[in-house]
């Protein structure tokens, strides 16, 4: 499985960005897809996740501002980010998680989001 993320960039406080991540390869139909982020000096954290059935989970930090979605073919995931804040500045990583006999995580290369104050 290969993941290609895009859409990061520089935006002002209160602005919006949309991240995209296209997955290719042999993707298990029951996989969840999501976004994590890692700010300088901090651990990687979950931003949002969507299951194959469409159930979504958001971190408290982004709830109400970010929206995750997944296309009909279930091989692309999006993250619409509104009302961005400087504390949202981080490298954002796309993730595909397979849960079968074991948990397998696939990661994209990361895309930098910088929010200026």
N, C-alpha and C positions, 0 to 999 in steps of 0.2 A: 504494500500500500504506500502510495506517495501522496503527499499533501502539498499543495501550492497555495500559499496565502498572499493576498494583495490588499491594497487599500489604505495602508497606513500613511502617515504624513504629519505635517505641522498644522495645528488649528488653534484658534484663540479660545480663551475661556468662554464657555457657553455655546461653542460651535458644535458641528456634527461631522461624523465620518461614518463610512460604511466599509466594513471589512468583508472580504470574501475568501473562501477556501474551497478549492476544488480537489477532490480525492479521486485517485485513479488506482487501478489494480484490482485485486480480488478482495472485495469488501463484503464482509459478512452482513447479511441483511438485517440482523438484529443489533448492529453496532449503534452506539450513541456517538454524537458529534458535539464538539464544544470548543470553547475558547478559554484559555488561561492567559495570565499575564505575569510578568516579572519586572518589578521596578528595581532600580539600582540599589544594591545592598539588602534586598528583600527576597523572600522565598517565592517561588512560583505559586500562584493562587488561582483557583477556579473563578472565572467570570460568569460563564453561563454554559448550559448544556442542554441538548435536546435529544430525546430518545428516538428510536425508530418509529414509535407510535405517536410521537409529537409532544410528549410530556416535557415541559421545560423547567429548569431550575436556574435561579439567579443568585449571585452573592448579594448580601444586604447592601454592599457599597454601590451597586449599579442598578438595583431593583427600581423600576419606574423610569429609568433613563435609557437603558439599553434593551434591545429586542433581538433575540436570536431566532433564526428561521432556517428551514431546510427545504430544498427543492423537491419536486415530485419524484424525481429519480433517486433521491436520497444520496447523491454523491457530491453535493455542494452545500456548504453551510455559510450563513451570513450573520454578521453582527452589526446592527444599526445602533450607533452610539450618538445619543443626543445630550444636550446640556452638559457637555464635557467640562471637566474640572482639571486643574493642574495636577491633582493627585491621581488622575487617570493615566498620567504619563508612564509608559512602560513599553516593553516589547511584548506583543500579543502573539500567542502561539495557538495554532489550530490543533485540535486533537480528535482522533478517532479511537474509540475504546471498544474492543471486542471482549465479551464475557462469555466464554464457553467453558471448557475444562479449566482454563486459567484466564487471568486478565491480561490482555495485550494492549499496550498503548502505542499508537503511532503519532508522530509529531511533525508539524510543518516547520519551516525554517525560521519563523518569527517575522513579524513586521512591526516597525517602531511607530508608536503613536506619541506625539509630543503636544501637550496642551500648554500654551503660553498664557501667563496671567496679565 
